[in-house]
Amino acid sequence: MDINSAQKKIKSISQQLEDHNYRYYVLDDPSISDKEYDDLLKELIELEKKFPSLKEKNSPTQRVGIKVSPGAKTVTHAVKMLSLDNTYSVEELKAWNERIVKGLPRQKINYVVELKIDGLSAALVYEKGELVLGATRGDGETGEDITHNIRTIRSIPLRLKKSYLKRLEVRGEIYMDKKDFNALNDERRVKEEPLFANPRNAASGSMKLLDSSLTSKRKLKCFIHSFGLSEGEKSFSSQWEFLEEAKKMGLCVNPLSRLCDTMDEVISYCESFQSRRETLPYDIDGVVIKVNLLSQQEQLGTTLKSPRWAVAYKFPAKQATTVIKDILVQIGRTGVLTPVAELEPVECAGVMISRATLHNFDEIARLGIKKGDRVLLERAGDVIPKIVKVVEVSSKKMPVFKVPTHCPVCQTPIVKEKEEDVAFRCPNVSCSGRLERNLTHFASRGAMDIEGLGEAVVEDLLKKELVKDVADIYFLKKEDVLSLQLFKDKKAQNLLDAIKKSKQQPLSRLVFALGIPNVGEKAASVLAKKYKTLEALQKARKEDLEAIHEIGFVIAQSVEEFFKTPGVQTLIKKLKKAGVNFIEPQEEKLSEKLEGKKFLFTGELHTMSRMQASALVRKNGGDVVSAMSKNIDYLVVGSAPGSKYQKAVALGITIINEQEFKELIKDE
């Protein structure tokens, strides 16, 4: 056979194999036997061995698997993969819908409902119809490159059937059917290998394998449920349109998804599958509900972590019973006292559980829990251990649990900031119980990033009473550090140097490090950029904080209350005396040419990122906003713009492309 004939044959067999994969894994309508499929695959492997130059990276033979070197490669998602807020009852679901209706006044709203597959979230990137990347969700911004394993999943096409899009990023859930999971565990049991706890763990573990030839044997599948980016001849106007187009492209979409016109239809769907979940061939832990129209999704926007236009309705978790051995009280880094039940270890939803939070003291009273009682335990959301009720009272006469009047660690009288609060708090910011967690958090990588100041060192510092608050670390002497376990001269100096270096961290890091309740890294960054100095942030009123788009009521209240907490001002004075930076670095101003001008971006820019473009606007005196309004001066449009473009046209806003934006920055 000459090379031209081989090329035609390879192309023909490759197309046949992909068509058979589509019929088997997507349509569930196979047209040939497994033996016939295997014979075709063997023929293709032999042809590629004889003509290696004709082997393509997306050949069906690549689903067999390859080995990759250790050390995971990370990738940055083009569009952040947000997590979903959860609801656990019809009442909570209705409350979510009330917020949606309030955010979209006088608008017709419909919803897409999809089963929430209990698997591993992944992003797939196609360029001109070819699969080029597969990545895990990771932290939402950065994931792990798992392309070598993604290629082994036969329900994921290596080439799309329609390739009108230059670039398409889709999101999906990788999972394992129950029967395949049971077969895998049976095989591991025979080999005396550790068993997987559940199909989700099996799927997740399979995607982390370095040898994808092993992954290819795990019979993983994938349902596509959303997209992050589409660039090309077509964009989607709704979630339902995307799902329909995804099917035409050869992507596997769950056939049980539905378009609902009313919330009553959504609730009926949720309740139906809650009772039917065990009859499905795969595990589900709930239903995902999304506002259908993308224009309405943009209007509703997102919080720092989650879209406001989507929510998960979580089914009741799997349950188990066990005995309470003891009730302990833990002190968190913000001083909140949390009762925790120590349990006789019990397996629940595939995990051994020996502790469960009781949340607060009101919860203990409500449940009537005492030491020695047998309780019903569930994993709320299939993750967090939670005690539901007492099922059998202890035969021994055990005393009723009493709320402590003093902190169990420092003996300071505990307080409630407000009578209606359920949380009791130790007000002593120097309490060693909360200080250990405070110090560890303060020194962590996302906060002040003090290398060498880990949990063991913090514990040793507290044992020797060398620090009484986080500010004291800046007054440590070398002889103090040398008194710690395993510290010699060089290691001690390295820690002192790291502590000194941390003084120059920007205000955003310090705000996060202070451990203000409900203030994470992103919120700390938003606050620091807004107020620029710690002094200004301390003076900020709750109403002003709440008005910031990314903040909201809960964070605003937490910030205001934190700076009023006794001892916080003393701590801040000590940090200032130590020379810790209280200022957020200003972005260098290039000019004032855009003074007073408001910009909004939509679509993908090609010569710079949106972040870089936004920084250019601010450096030239302008302002960047996140929502469409008549007060915007310029809408900068990249490729595949969203609904903001149509709104801008309707409002008569000046619309410019990327090149015109660059000229504006340069010449105005």
C-alpha positions as CSV (number, residue, x, y, z in Angstrom):
1,M,0.0,0.0,0.0
2,D,1.4,3.4,-1.0
3,I,1.3,6.4,1.3
4,N,-1.6,8.1,-0.6
5,S,-3.8,5.0,-0.2
6,A,-2.8,4.6,3.4
7,Q,-3.7,8.2,4.1
8,K,-7.2,7.7,2.6
9,K,-7.6,4.4,4.6
10,I,-6.5,6.0,7.9
11,K,-8.9,8.9,7.4
12,S,-11.8,6.6,6.6
13,I,-11.2,4.3,9.6
14,S,-10.7,7.3,11.9
15,Q,-14.0,8.8,10.8
16,Q,-15.8,5.4,11.2
17,L,-14.4,5.0,14.8
18,E,-15.4,8.5,15.8
19,D,-18.9,8.0,14.3
20,H,-19.2,4.7,16.3
21,N,-18.0,6.4,19.5
22,Y,-20.7,9.1,19.0
23,R,-23.4,6.5,18.4
24,Y,-22.4,4.4,21.4
25,Y,-21.6,7.1,24.0
26,V,-23.8,10.0,23.0
27,L,-26.8,8.5,21.2
28,D,-26.7,5.2,23.1
29,D,-27.5,3.5,19.7
30,P,-24.5,1.4,18.7
31,S,-24.4,0.1,15.1
32,I,-21.5,-2.4,15.4
33,S,-20.4,-5.0,18.0
34,D,-17.5,-4.4,20.3
35,K,-15.5,-7.0,18.4
36,E,-16.0,-5.1,15.1
37,Y,-15.0,-1.9,16.8
38,D,-11.8,-3.5,18.2
39,D,-10.9,-4.9,14.8
40,L,-11.2,-1.4,13.2
41,L,-9.0,0.0,15.9
42,K,-6.4,-2.7,15.5
43,E,-6.3,-2.0,11.7
44,L,-5.8,1.7,12.4
45,I,-3.0,1.0,14.9
46,E,-1.2,-1.2,12.4
47,L,-1.5,1.4,9.6
48,E,-0.1,4.1,11.8
49,K,2.9,1.9,12.8
50,K,3.7,1.4,9.1
51,F,3.1,5.1,8.2
52,P,4.0,7.0,11.4
53,S,4.1,10.4,9.5
54,L,0.3,10.0,9.0
55,K,-0.5,9.7,12.7
56,E,-2.4,12.7,13.9
57,K,-2.5,14.0,17.5
58,N,-6.3,13.5,17.6
59,S,-6.3,10.0,16.1
60,P,-8.7,7.6,17.8
61,T,-5.6,5.5,18.7
62,Q,-4.6,8.2,21.1
63,R,-7.5,7.2,23.3
64,V,-5.5,4.2,24.3
65,G,-3.2,6.4,26.4
66,I,0.3,7.6,26.9
67,K,2.6,8.3,29.9
68,V,3.4,11.8,31.0
69,S,6.2,12.9,33.3
70,P,5.5,13.8,36.9
71,G,4.8,17.4,37.9
72,A,1.4,18.7,36.9
73,K,1.2,21.4,34.3
74,T,-1.2,24.2,35.3
75,V,-3.4,26.2,32.9
76,T,-5.3,29.4,33.4
77,H,-9.0,29.3,32.4
78,A,-10.0,31.9,29.9
79,V,-13.2,32.5,31.8
80,K,-13.3,31.7,35.6
81,M,-15.0,28.5,36.6
82,L,-17.3,29.7,39.4
83,S,-18.8,27.4,42.1
84,L,-22.5,27.3,42.7
85,D,-24.4,28.3,45.8
86,N,-26.5,25.5,47.3
87,T,-30.1,25.2,48.4
88,Y,-31.3,22.3,50.5
89,S,-35.1,22.7,50.5
90,V,-38.0,23.9,48.3
91,E,-38.3,27.0,50.6
92,E,-34.6,27.9,50.0
93,L,-35.1,27.4,46.2
94,K,-38.1,29.7,46.2
95,A,-36.2,32.3,48.1
96,W,-33.5,32.2,45.4
97,N,-36.1,32.6,42.8
98,E,-37.5,35.6,44.6
99,R,-34.1,37.3,44.3
100,I,-34.0,36.4,40.6
101,V,-37.4,38.0,40.0
102,K,-36.4,41.1,42.0
103,G,-33.2,41.4,39.9
104,L,-35.2,41.1,36.6
105,P,-38.3,43.2,37.2
106,R,-41.2,42.8,34.8
107,Q,-39.2,40.3,32.6
108,K,-40.3,36.9,31.4
109,I,-37.9,34.3,33.0
110,N,-37.5,30.6,32.1
111,Y,-35.0,28.1,33.5
112,V,-32.9,25.2,32.4
113,V,-32.7,22.3,34.8
114,E,-29.9,19.7,34.6
115,L,-29.0,16.8,36.9
116,K,-26.0,17.6,39.1
117,I,-23.7,14.7,38.3
118,D,-21.5,13.6,41.2
119,G,-18.1,13.7,39.4
120,L,-15.1,15.8,38.5
121,S,-15.5,19.2,36.9
122,A,-13.5,19.8,33.7
123,A,-13.0,22.4,31.0
124,L,-12.4,21.3,27.3
125,V,-11.0,23.7,24.7
126,Y,-11.6,23.2,21.0
127,E,-9.8,25.2,18.3
128,K,-11.3,25.1,14.8
129,G,-13.2,22.0,15.9
130,E,-10.1,20.1,17.3
131,L,-9.6,19.2,21.0
132,V,-6.5,21.0,22.2
133,L,-6.8,21.1,26.0
134,G,-8.5,19.5,28.9
135,A,-8.2,20.9,32.4
136,T,-9.6,20.4,35.9
137,R,-11.6,23.2,37.6
138,G,-8.8,23.7,40.2
139,D,-9.5,26.9,42.2
140,G,-11.7,28.3,39.4
141,E,-9.0,30.4,37.9
142,T,-6.2,27.9,37.5
143,G,-6.6,24.2,36.8
144,E,-4.4,21.1,36.1
145,D,-3.7,20.1,32.5
146,I,-5.3,16.6,32.1
147,T,-5.4,16.6,28.3
148,H,-3.7,13.2,28.1
149,N,-6.4,11.6,30.2
150,I,-9.3,13.6,28.6
151,R,-8.4,12.0,25.2
152,T,-9.2,8.6,26.6
153,I,-12.8,9.4,27.3
154,R,-14.8,8.2,24.3
155,S,-17.9,10.3,25.0
156,I,-15.6,13.4,24.4
157,P,-15.1,13.9,20.7
158,L,-11.5,14.6,19.5
159,R,-13.1,16.6,16.6
160,L,-16.4,18.4,16.7
161,K,-18.9,17.4,14.0
162,K,-19.5,21.1,13.3
163,S,-16.5,23.5,13.6
164,Y,-18.0,27.0,12.9
165,L,-16.4,28.3,16.0
166,K,-12.7,29.4,15.9
167,R,-12.4,28.6,19.7
168,L,-14.9,27.0,22.1
169,E,-14.4,26.2,25.8
170,V,-17.0,24.0,27.2
171,R,-17.4,22.7,30.8
172,G,-18.6,19.3,31.9
173,E,-18.6,16.6,34.5
174,I,-16.5,13.5,34.2
175,Y,-18.1,10.5,36.0
176,M,-18.2,6.8,36.2
177,D,-21.3,4.6,35.9
178,K,-22.2,2.7,39.1
179,K,-21.8,-0.7,37.3
180,D,-18.3,0.2,36.1
181,F,-17.4,1.5,39.5
182,N,-18.5,-1.8,41.1
183,A,-16.5,-3.8,38.5
184,L,-13.4,-1.6,39.2
185,N,-13.6,-2.2,42.9
186,D,-14.2,-6.0,42.4
187,E,-11.0,-6.0,40.3
188,R,-9.0,-4.1,42.9
189,R,-10.4,-6.4,45.7
190,V,-9.0,-9.4,43.9
191,K,-5.6,-7.7,43.5
192,E,-5.8,-6.6,47.2
193,E,-5.5,-3.0,46.2
194,P,-7.3,-0.2,48.2
195,L,-10.9,0.2,47.2
196,F,-12.4,3.5,46.0
197,A,-15.0,5.0,48.4
198,N,-17.4,6.0,45.6
199,P,-17.7,6.6,41.9
200,R,-16.7,10.3,42.3
201,N,-13.4,9.4,44.0
202,A,-12.8,6.8,41.3
203,A,-13.3,9.3,38.5
204,S,-11.1,11.9,40.2
205,G,-8.3,9.4,41.0
206,S,-8.4,8.2,37.4
207,M,-7.9,11.7,36.0
208,K,-4.8,12.1,38.1
209,L,-3.0,9.1,36.7
210,L,0.2,9.9,34.9
211,D,-0.2,6.8,32.6
212,S,-3.4,7.5,30.6
213,S,-3.3,3.9,29.3
214,L,-4.6,3.0,32.8
215,T,-7.2,5.8,32.6
216,S,-8.5,4.5,29.3
217,K,-9.5,1.2,31.1
218,R,-11.6,3.0,33.6
219,K,-14.6,3.6,31.3
220,L,-15.1,7.2,32.2
221,K,-17.8,9.3,30.6
222,C,-18.6,13.0,30.4
223,F,-21.7,15.2,30.2
224,I,-21.2,18.7,28.9
225,H,-23.3,21.3,30.7
226,S,-22.1,24.8,29.9
227,F,-19.6,26.9,28.0
228,G,-17.0,29.4,29.1
229,L,-16.0,31.0,25.8
230,S,-17.2,30.9,22.2
231,E,-15.4,32.7,19.4
232,G,-16.3,32.5,15.8
233,E,-19.2,32.7,13.4
234,K,-21.8,32.0,16.1
235,S,-22.5,32.9,19.7
236,F,-25.3,31.6,21.9
237,S,-28.2,33.6,23.3
238,S,-29.4,31.1,25.9
239,Q,-28.3,28.1,27.9
240,W,-30.8,25.9,26.1
241,E,-29.6,27.0,22.7
242,F,-26.0,26.1,23.7
243,L,-27.1,22.6,24.9
244,E,-29.0,22.0,21.6
245,E,-26.0,23.2,19.5
246,A,-23.6,21.1,21.7
247,K,-25.5,18.0,20.6
248,K,-25.2,18.9,17.0
249,M,-21.4,19.3,17.5
250,G,-21.2,15.8,18.8
251,L,-20.8,16.7,22.5
252,C,-22.6,14.5,25.0
253,V,-25.4,16.4,26.8
254,N,-27.5,14.8,29.4
255,P,-30.9,13.9,27.7
256,L,-32.7,14.4,31.0
257,S,-32.1,18.2,31.0
258,R,-35.3,20.3,30.6
259,L,-36.4,23.8,29.8
260,C,-39.0,25.0,32.3
261,D,-41.2,28.1,32.0
262,T,-42.1,28.4,35.7
263,M,-40.6,27.7,39.1
264,D,-43.4,25.2,39.8
265,E,-42.0,23.1,36.9
266,V,-38.5,23.4,38.3
267,I,-39.6,22.2,41.7
268,S,-41.5,19.3,40.2
269,Y,-38.4,18.3,38.3
270,C,-36.3,18.4,41.5
271,E,-38.7,16.4,43.5
272,S,-39.1,13.8,40.7
273,F,-35.4,13.1,40.5
274,Q,-34.9,13.2,44.3
275,S,-37.2,10.1,44.5
276,R,-35.7,8.5,41.3
277,R,-32.0,9.2,42.0
278,E,-31.2,5.6,42.9
279,T,-32.7,4.3,39.6
280,L,-30.2,6.2,37.5
281,P,-27.0,4.5,36.2
282,Y,-24.8,7.2,37.7
283,D,-24.7,9.1,41.0
284,I,-26.3,12.5,41.2
285,D,-26.4,14.7,44.3
286,G,-28.9,17.3,43.1
287,V,-30.2,19.5,40.3
288,V,-28.6,22.6,38.8
289,I,-31.1,25.4,37.9
290,K,-30.0,28.2,35.6
291,V,-31.7,31.3,34.2
292,N,-31.9,30.5,30.5
293,L,-31.2,33.8,28.7
294,L,-27.6,34.9,28.7
295,S,-28.7,38.5,28.6
296,Q,-30.5,38.0,31.9
297,Q,-27.5,36.1,33.3
298,E,-25.4,39.2,32.6
299,Q,-27.9,41.5,34.3
300,L,-27.9,39.4,37.4
301,G,-24.1,39.1,37.5
302,T,-21.9,37.2,39.9
303,T,-20.5,37.4,43.4
304,L,-16.8,36.8,44.1
305,K,-17.4,33.1,44.1
306,S,-20.7,32.2,42.5
307,P,-23.1,33.2,39.7
308,R,-26.3,34.9,41.0
309,W,-28.2,33.3,38.0
310,A,-27.6,29.7,38.9
311,V,-28.1,27.6,42.0
312,A,-27.8,23.9,43.0
313,Y,-30.7,22.1,44.7
314,K,-29.0,19.5,46.8
315,F,-30.7,16.3,47.7
316,P,-30.8,14.9,51.2
317,A,-27.5,13.3,52.0
318,K,-26.8,9.7,52.8
319,Q,-27.1,8.9,56.4
320,A,-25.7,6.7,59.2
321,T,-26.1,6.4,63.0
322,T,-23.4,6.5,65.7
323,V,-22.8,7.4,69.3
324,I,-21.6,10.7,70.7
325,K,-18.4,10.1,72.8
326,D,-18.0,13.7,73.9
327,I,-18.9,17.3,73.2
328,L,-15.9,19.7,72.9
329,V,-15.6,23.4,72.3
330,Q,-13.2,24.8,69.7
331,I,-12.0,28.4,69.4
332,G,-11.8,29.7,65.8
333,R,-9.4,32.4,64.6
334,T,-12.2,35.0,64.8
335,G,-12.9,34.0,68.4
336,V,-16.2,32.1,67.7
337,L,-16.8,29.2,70.0
338,T,-18.0,26.2,68.1
339,P,-19.2,23.0,69.7
340,V,-18.0,19.8,68.1
341,A,-19.2,16.3,68.6
342,E,-16.6,13.5,69.0
343,L,-18.2,10.4,67.5
344,E,-17.7,6.6,67.4
345,P,-16.2,6.4,63.9
346,V,-18.8,5.5,61.3
347,E,-18.8,5.2,57.5
348,C,-21.2,7.6,55.7
349,A,-21.3,8.0,52.0
350,G,-18.0,6.2,51.6
351,V,-16.1,8.2,54.2
352,M,-15.2,7.4,57.8
353,I,-16.4,10.2,60.1
354,S,-15.3,10.6,63.7
355,R,-16.2,14.3,64.3
356,A,-19.2,16.5,63.4
357,T,-19.7,20.2,63.9
358,L,-22.7,21.2,66.1
359,H,-22.5,24.7,64.6
360,N,-23.6,26.6,67.7
361,F,-25.0,26.1,71.2
362,D,-28.6,26.8,70.1
363,E,-28.3,23.7,67.8
364,I,-27.3,21.5,70.8
365,A,-30.4,22.7,72.7
366,R,-32.7,22.2,69.6
367,L,-31.5,18.7,69.1
368,G,-31.4,17.9,72.8
369,I,-28.0,16.2,72.4
370,K,-26.1,14.7,75.3
371,K,-22.9,12.7,75.6
372,G,-23.7,9.0,75.0
373,D,-26.7,9.5,72.8
374,R,-27.1,7.6,69.5
375,V,-27.6,10.1,66.7
376,L,-28.5,10.2,63.0
377,L,-25.6,11.6,61.0
378,E,-25.7,12.8,57.4
379,R,-23.1,14.4,55.1
380,A,-24.9,17.7,54.3
381,G,-24.4,18.2,50.6
382,D,-22.6,14.9,50.6
383,V,-19.6,16.6,52.1
384,I,-20.0,18.2,55.6
385,P,-20.8,15.8,58.5
386,K,-24.0,17.0,60.2
387,I,-26.1,15.6,63.1
388,V,-29.8,15.5,62.2
389,K,-31.4,14.2,65.4
390,V,-31.2,11.9,68.4
391,V,-32.4,8.4,67.6
392,E,-31.7,6.8,71.0
393,V,-31.1,8.5,74.3
394,S,-28.2,7.1,76.4
395,S,-29.2,4.6,79.0
396,K,-27.0,6.4,81.5
397,K,-28.2,9.6,83.1
398,M,-25.8,12.1,81.4
399,P,-25.8,15.8,82.3
400,V,-27.3,18.4,79.9
401,F,-24.6,20.2,78.1
402,K,-24.2,23.8,79.4
403,V,-22.9,26.8,77.4
404,P,-19.5,27.8,79.0
405,T,-19.5,31.2,80.6
406,H,-15.8,31.6,80.0
407,C,-13.4,30.8,77.1
408,P,-12.2,27.2,77.8
409,V,-8.7,28.3,76.8
410,C,-8.0,31.8,78.2
411,Q,-10.9,31.9,80.7
412,T,-12.0,35.3,79.4
413,P,-15.8,35.8,79.8
414,I,-17.5,35.0,76.5
415,V,-19.8,37.5,74.8
416,K,-22.5,38.0,72.2
417,E,-22.1,41.1,70.1
418,K,-25.9,41.3,69.8
419,E,-28.6,39.5,71.8
420,E,-30.1,38.0,68.6
421,D,-26.8,36.4,67.6
422,V,-26.4,32.7,68.0
423,A,-22.6,32.8,68.1
424,F,-20.7,33.3,71.3
425,R,-17.2,34.8,71.0
426,C,-14.1,35.0,73.0
427,P,-13.3,38.8,72.8
428,N,-9.7,38.4,73.7
429,V,-7.7,38.9,70.5
430,S,-4.7,37.5,72.3
431,C,-6.4,34.3,73.3
432,S,-4.0,31.4,72.6
433,G,-6.9,29.2,71.5
434,R,-7.7,31.6,68.6
435,L,-4.1,33.0,68.4
436,E,-2.7,29.7,67.1
437,R,-5.1,29.7,64.1
438,N,-4.7,33.4,63.7
439,L,-0.9,33.2,63.5
440,T,-1.0,30.3,61.0
441,H,-3.4,32.2,58.8
442,F,-1.5,35.5,59.2
443,A,1.7,33.9,58.0
444,S,0.1,31.8,55.2
445,R,1.0,32.2,51.5
446,G,-2.1,34.1,50.5
447,A,-1.7,36.5,53.5
448,M,1.7,37.9,54.7
449,D,3.6,34.9,53.2
450,I,6.1,34.3,56.0
451,E,8.1,31.3,54.9
452,G,9.0,29.1,57.7
453,L,6.3,30.2,60.1
454,G,4.2,27.0,59.9
455,E,1.9,25.3,62.4
456,A,4.7,23.5,64.3
457,V,6.7,26.7,64.8
458,V,3.5,28.7,65.8
459,E,2.7,26.0,68.4
460,D,6.2,26.2,69.8
461,L,6.1,30.0,69.9
462,L,2.9,29.8,72.0
463,K,4.2,27.1,74.3
464,K,7.2,29.3,75.1
465,E,4.9,32.4,75.5
466,L,7.0,34.3,73.0
467,V,4.0,35.9,71.3
468,K,0.7,37.0,72.6
469,D,-0.8,38.4,69.3
470,V,0.2,38.4,65.7
471,A,2.0,41.7,66.0
472,D,4.5,40.1,68.4
473,I,6.2,38.1,65.6
474,Y,7.7,41.4,64.4
475,F,9.4,42.0,67.7
476,L,11.0,38.5,68.0
477,K,14.8,38.5,68.6
478,K,17.2,36.0,67.2
479,E,17.7,34.4,70.6
480,D,13.9,33.9,70.8
481,V,13.9,32.0,67.5
482,L,17.0,29.9,68.5
483,S,15.1,28.7,71.5
484,L,12.6,26.9,69.3
485,Q,13.0,23.3,68.4
486,L,15.2,22.4,65.4
487,F,16.3,26.0,64.9
488,K,20.0,26.7,64.2
489,D,21.7,30.0,63.3
490,K,20.9,29.9,59.5
491,K,17.3,28.7,59.9
492,A,16.6,31.3,62.6
493,Q,18.0,34.1,60.4
494,N,16.0,32.9,57.4
495,L,12.8,33.2,59.5
496,L,13.6,36.6,60.8
497,D,14.4,37.8,57.2
498,A,11.0,36.4,56.0
499,I,9.2,38.2,58.9
500,K,11.0,41.5,58.0
501,K,10.2,41.0,54.3
502,S,6.5,40.5,55.0
503,K,6.3,44.1,56.4
504,Q,6.3,45.3,52.8
505,Q,3.3,43.3,51.7
506,P,0.5,45.5,50.2
507,L,-2.5,46.5,52.2
508,S,-4.7,43.9,50.5
509,R,-2.5,41.1,51.9
510,L,-2.7,42.6,55.4
511,V,-6.5,43.0,55.3
512,F,-6.8,39.3,54.5
513,A,-4.2,38.3,57.1
514,L,-6.1,40.1,59.9
515,G,-8.7,37.4,59.6
516,I,-11.8,39.7,59.4
517,P,-14.8,37.3,59.3
518,N,-16.2,36.7,55.8
519,V,-13.3,38.6,54.1
520,G,-11.4,36.4,51.8
521,E,-8.5,37.2,49.4
522,K,-10.7,38.7,46.7
523,A,-12.8,40.8,49.0
524,A,-9.6,42.1,50.8
525,S,-8.2,43.1,47.4
526,V,-11.4,45.0,46.5
527,L,-11.4,46.8,49.9
528,A,-7.7,47.7,49.7
529,K,-8.0,49.1,46.1
530,K,-11.1,51.1,47.1
531,Y,-9.8,52.7,50.4
532,K,-6.0,52.6,49.6
533,T,-5.0,52.9,53.3
534,L,-5.9,51.0,56.5
535,E,-6.8,54.2,58.2
536,A,-9.4,55.0,55.6
537,L,-10.8,51.4,55.7
538,Q,-11.2,51.6,59.5
539,K,-13.3,54.8,59.1
540,A,-15.5,53.4,56.4
541,R,-19.2,53.2,57.3
542,K,-21.2,50.0,56.8
543,E,-23.5,51.8,54.3
544,D,-20.5,52.9,52.1
545,L,-19.0,49.4,52.3
546,E,-22.3,47.8,51.3
547,A,-22.6,50.0,48.3
548,I,-19.4,48.5,46.7
549,H,-20.6,46.1,44.0
550,E,-18.5,43.1,45.1
551,I,-19.0,43.5,48.9
552,G,-22.6,43.4,50.0
553,F,-24.2,43.5,53.4
554,V,-22.5,40.5,55.2
555,I,-18.9,41.6,54.5
556,A,-19.8,45.2,55.2
557,Q,-21.1,44.4,58.6
558,S,-18.2,42.1,59.4
559,V,-15.6,44.8,58.5
560,E,-17.4,47.5,60.6
561,E,-17.7,45.2,63.6
562,F,-14.1,44.0,63.3
563,F,-12.6,47.4,63.7
564,K,-14.9,48.1,66.7
565,T,-13.8,44.9,68.5
566,P,-11.9,45.6,71.7
567,G,-8.2,45.0,71.3
568,V,-8.1,45.4,67.5
569,Q,-7.0,49.1,67.7
570,T,-4.2,48.1,70.1
571,L,-3.1,45.4,67.6
572,I,-3.1,47.8,64.7
573,K,-1.0,50.3,66.7
574,K,1.6,47.5,67.4
575,L,1.7,46.6,63.7
576,K,2.2,50.2,62.8
577,K,5.0,50.5,65.4
578,A,6.6,47.4,63.9
579,G,6.7,49.2,60.5
580,V,4.1,47.0,58.7
581,N,2.9,48.6,55.5
582,F,-0.7,50.0,55.7
583,I,-0.9,51.3,52.1
584,E,-2.1,49.7,48.8
585,P,0.4,50.6,46.1
586,Q,-1.1,53.0,43.6
587,E,-1.2,52.1,39.9
588,E,1.2,54.4,38.2
589,K,-0.6,57.2,36.4
590,L,0.5,57.8,32.8
591,S,-1.9,60.7,32.1
592,E,-5.3,62.3,33.0
593,K,-6.5,62.1,29.4
594,L,-9.4,59.8,30.3
595,E,-10.4,61.7,33.4
596,G,-14.1,61.2,34.2
597,K,-14.6,58.7,31.4
598,K,-16.3,55.3,32.1
599,F,-15.4,52.2,30.1
600,L,-17.0,48.8,29.9
601,F,-15.5,45.7,28.0
602,T,-17.3,42.9,26.3
603,G,-16.0,40.0,24.2
604,E,-12.4,38.7,24.0
605,L,-9.5,41.1,23.3
606,H,-6.6,39.8,21.2
607,T,-3.6,41.9,21.8
608,M,-4.1,42.3,25.6
609,S,-6.1,40.9,28.4
610,R,-9.1,42.7,29.9
611,M,-7.2,43.1,33.1
612,Q,-4.4,44.9,31.1
613,A,-6.9,47.0,29.2
614,S,-8.6,48.0,32.5
615,A,-5.3,48.9,34.0
616,L,-4.5,51.2,31.0
617,V,-7.9,53.0,31.5
618,R,-7.2,53.6,35.2
619,K,-3.5,54.6,34.5
620,N,-4.9,57.3,32.2
621,G,-7.4,58.6,34.7
622,G,-10.5,56.7,33.6
623,D,-12.8,54.2,35.4
624,V,-13.8,50.7,34.5
625,V,-17.3,49.5,35.4
626,S,-18.8,46.0,35.3
627,A,-22.5,46.6,34.4
628,M,-24.2,48.4,31.5
629,S,-25.8,51.8,32.1
630,K,-26.6,55.0,30.3
631,N,-23.7,56.7,32.1
632,I,-21.0,54.7,30.3
633,D,-18.9,56.6,27.8
634,Y,-17.3,53.8,25.8
635,L,-18.1,50.1,25.2
636,V,-15.0,48.4,24.0
637,V,-16.0,45.3,21.9
638,G,-13.8,42.3,21.3
639,S,-14.7,39.1,19.4
640,A,-17.9,37.3,20.3
641,P,-19.4,40.1,22.3
642,G,-22.3,39.4,24.7
643,S,-25.6,41.1,25.2
644,K,-23.9,44.3,26.4
645,Y,-23.4,45.1,22.7
646,Q,-27.1,45.2,21.9
647,K,-27.8,47.2,25.1
648,A,-25.2,49.7,24.2
649,V,-26.7,50.1,20.7
650,A,-30.1,50.7,22.3
651,L,-28.7,53.3,24.7
652,G,-26.8,55.1,22.1
653,I,-23.4,54.5,23.8
654,T,-20.2,55.0,21.8
655,I,-18.9,51.5,20.7
656,I,-15.3,51.1,19.7
657,N,-13.2,48.0,18.8
658,E,-9.8,47.0,20.3
659,Q,-7.7,49.0,17.8
660,E,-9.8,52.1,18.3
661,F,-9.4,51.7,22.1
662,K,-5.6,51.6,21.7
663,E,-5.7,54.7,19.5
664,L,-7.9,56.5,22.1
665,I,-5.4,55.7,24.8
666,K,-2.5,56.8,22.7
667,D,-3.9,59.9,21.1
668,E,-6.6,61.5,23.2
